[in-house]
Amino acid sequence: MTSTTVPTGIRDAVQDIFASINLPLRYCINFWDTDQLQVSGAKTDAAPSLTLQFRHPGVLRAILLKRDPLVLADAYLNGFFEISGKLEALILLFRQMSRFQLQPARQLRTWLEALTLPPLPETSSPETSPSSAPPSETDRQAIQHHYDVGNAFYRLWLDSHLVYSCAHFEHPEMSLDEAQMAKLDLICRKLRLQPGETLLDVGCGWGALLRWAVTHYGVQGYGITLSDEQLAFNRQQIEAQGLGERLQIELRDYRDLPQAPTFDKAVSVGMIEHVGKKNYPIYFDRIRASLKPGGLFLNHGITATREWDGSSIGERFINRYIFPNGELTRLSTTLTAAEDNGWEVVDVDGWRPHYAKTLRHWAANLERVLERATDLVGDRETLFWRIYLIGSALAFENNDMGIYQALLRPQTDPEWTLPLTRNGWLC
């Protein structure tokens, strides 16, 4: 604890920034001594929605000098900043703060006063340096950072099938479990799976789609993942359900798929977000080369209204703390890459409202088991996951992100073997 006081100019600037927020929220800012500031957004005088506790003046110094909300995340990890209250209020605060500008004279005064505050002690930074490892190894490290948090953690808030991708709500009252099963079956119908066919799942996760396809549609399944935790879970499920002769899961990179016609159908759900735009050609090429003539490929992936360039607060938060090396592009970029690499686009299906609803379910589930989640991964990592889920829900609700299923067939297949209408595909 320090006796440093908050300079008058900084205190006034902080009050103006929070007062300018055009949201029905109220904020309580506790500084490192007994000083406290309560500010209502322009639309409310309600009780505080969010309390921000600065435990060291260096946090305030850093955020005023750098104008970077991630300063608060780093400070939180190191115990110099605390948050309590509604996390949605925090996310909305970050979105609005970036738009606020002080007048030049006041900005200069604030900057000069910030320099008088003591800096934060030196701490380790979560920033990662560029990897010199091969791309496949870099991708594996990123996948394991995210998915190998532990199967027990994901079990707390996903559905009973451990489906970590957008559900499909055929009506608003559908439960998350029902909507995930509806999604699994819809994918199988879009691919027109038939008994005895072979299905490749690229980035198969915990294997729910493959197990559904094997048990309900009679296919032979083959999945690949880069997560050790997911591989272990899949093998346990295969043994427990007696699927060893019908389903195989391997730890394999998509670049290492067989380059000969091997599979009748292929699917990738929530994988392309982690491929990266520069790798789209090899991604689409490898899957196409492994498909038999007459085959189909369903690519299910998140898109961005504005292509990611690493600059926004949401991108930087996700890449630094949740999923390293992720990249979102526009739908047009994805489809162009598919066409450039030998695919014909058969159908495109937008699911944006479904993912917003899915994420709200996940966030609510995690809120209900906070104590158990904290026991598994710690309170600070649990908080970041809560921010990630709520922030992602807001991004889909605000049309900052979208999600699409694209059904593709090789351009080299001369004969159209599909029904003429979408209804015909899904019967």
Secondary structure as UniProt FT lines:
FT   HELIX           8..19
FT   STRAND          26..30
FT   STRAND          36..40
FT   TURN            42..43
FT   STRAND          50..54
FT   HELIX           57..66
FT   HELIX           70..77
FT   TURN            78..79
FT   STRAND          81..85
FT   HELIX           87..97
FT   TURN            98..99
FT   HELIX           104..116
FT   HELIX           135..147
FT   TURN            148..149
FT   HELIX           151..157
FT   TURN            160..161
FT   TURN            172..173
FT   HELIX           176..190
FT   TURN            191..192
FT   TURN            195..196
FT   STRAND          198..202
FT   TURN            205..206
FT   HELIX           208..217
FT   STRAND          220..225
FT   HELIX           228..240
FT   TURN            241..242
FT   TURN            244..246
FT   STRAND          247..251
FT   HELIX           254..256
FT   STRAND          263..269
FT   HELIX           272..274
FT   HELIX           277..279
FT   HELIX           280..289
FT   STRAND          291..304
FT   HELIX           313..317
FT   HELIX           318..322
FT   TURN            324..325
FT   HELIX           331..340
FT   TURN            341..342
FT   STRAND          343..350
FT   HELIX           352..368
FT   HELIX           370..377
FT   HELIX           379..397
FT   TURN            398..399
FT   STRAND          401..410
FT   TURN            411..412
FT   HELIX           422..426
//
